[in-house]
Amino acid sequence: VYSPRVATTVEADRTCISNIHQGGTPPVEAAAVIVDLAKRMLEQKASGINMSR
């Protein structure tokens, strides 16, 4: 969550990355997705549904 606040952060503010396991997304690929996502979150100052694609 970008800039979380007690009592005002809701599930829609969260960004989730899942399916990282054998038979799913390989860890190396998931790491690249996480790095890209973190960069976009910082650039857009947003997370969850508030981020543009």
C-alpha atoms as a printed R data frame, in Angstrom:
   type eleno elety resid chain resno      x       y       z
1  ATOM     1    CA   VAL     A     1  0.000   0.000   0.000
2  ATOM     2    CA   TYR     A     2  1.346   3.394  -0.942
3  ATOM     3    CA   SER     A     3  1.187   5.806   2.009
4  ATOM     4    CA   PRO     A     4 -1.007   3.675   4.319
5  ATOM     5    CA   ARG     A     5 -3.039   5.366   7.028
6  ATOM     6    CA   VAL     A     6 -4.538   3.784  10.122
7  ATOM     7    CA   ALA     A     7 -8.316   3.367   9.850
8  ATOM     8    CA   THR     A     8 -8.531   4.717   6.274
9  ATOM     9    CA   THR     A     9 -6.648   2.108   4.228
10 ATOM    10    CA   VAL     A    10 -9.084  -0.261   2.514
11 ATOM    11    CA   GLU     A    11 -8.578  -3.473   0.522
12 ATOM    12    CA   ALA     A    12 -8.868  -1.568  -2.771
13 ATOM    13    CA   ASP     A    13 -5.695   0.352  -1.802
14 ATOM    14    CA   ARG     A    14 -3.686  -2.859  -1.764
15 ATOM    15    CA   THR     A    15 -1.718  -4.288  -4.664
16 ATOM    16    CA   CYS     A    16 -1.271  -8.067  -4.528
17 ATOM    17    CA   ILE     A    17  1.168 -10.266  -6.406
18 ATOM    18    CA   SER     A    18  0.355 -13.953  -6.196
19 ATOM    19    CA   ASN     A    19  0.940 -17.319  -7.850
20 ATOM    20    CA   ILE     A    20  4.693 -17.291  -7.141
21 ATOM    21    CA   HIS     A    21  5.480 -20.992  -6.826
22 ATOM    22    CA   GLN     A    22  6.615 -24.037  -8.764
23 ATOM    23    CA   GLY     A    23  4.094 -24.411 -11.564
24 ATOM    24    CA   GLY     A    24  3.134 -20.731 -11.297
25 ATOM    25    CA   THR     A    25  5.118 -17.563 -11.862
26 ATOM    26    CA   PRO     A    26  8.853 -18.257 -11.515
27 ATOM    27    CA   PRO     A    27 10.534 -16.269  -8.709
28 ATOM    28    CA   VAL     A    28 12.874 -14.427 -11.113
29 ATOM    29    CA   GLU     A    29  9.945 -13.271 -13.257
30 ATOM    30    CA   ALA     A    30  7.946 -12.325 -10.145
31 ATOM    31    CA   ALA     A    31 10.893 -10.259  -8.883
32 ATOM    32    CA   ALA     A    32 10.930  -8.287 -12.140
33 ATOM    33    CA   VAL     A    33  7.170  -7.666 -11.809
34 ATOM    34    CA   ILE     A    34  7.614  -6.525  -8.192
35 ATOM    35    CA   VAL     A    35 10.421  -4.098  -9.115
36 ATOM    36    CA   ASP     A    36  8.357  -2.634 -11.973
37 ATOM    37    CA   LEU     A    37  5.317  -2.347  -9.720
38 ATOM    38    CA   ALA     A    38  7.289  -0.624  -6.948
39 ATOM    39    CA   LYS     A    39  8.683   1.894  -9.460
40 ATOM    40    CA   ARG     A    40  5.196   2.637 -10.803
41 ATOM    41    CA   MET     A    41  3.778   3.000  -7.278
42 ATOM    42    CA   LEU     A    42  6.448   5.564  -6.406
43 ATOM    43    CA   GLU     A    43  6.048   7.443  -9.702
44 ATOM    44    CA   GLN     A    44  2.241   7.544  -9.479
45 ATOM    45    CA   LYS     A    45  2.155   7.923  -5.692
46 ATOM    46    CA   ALA     A    46 -0.646   5.375  -5.634
47 ATOM    47    CA   SER     A    47 -1.428   1.684  -5.224
48 ATOM    48    CA   GLY     A    48 -4.329  -0.671  -5.786
49 ATOM    49    CA   ILE     A    49 -7.201   0.611  -7.911
50 ATOM    50    CA   ASN     A    50 -5.809   4.144  -7.786
51 ATOM    51    CA   MET     A    51 -2.944   3.189 -10.105
52 ATOM    52    CA   SER     A    52 -3.205   3.685 -13.850
53 ATOM    53    CA   ARG     A    53 -2.094   0.800 -16.008
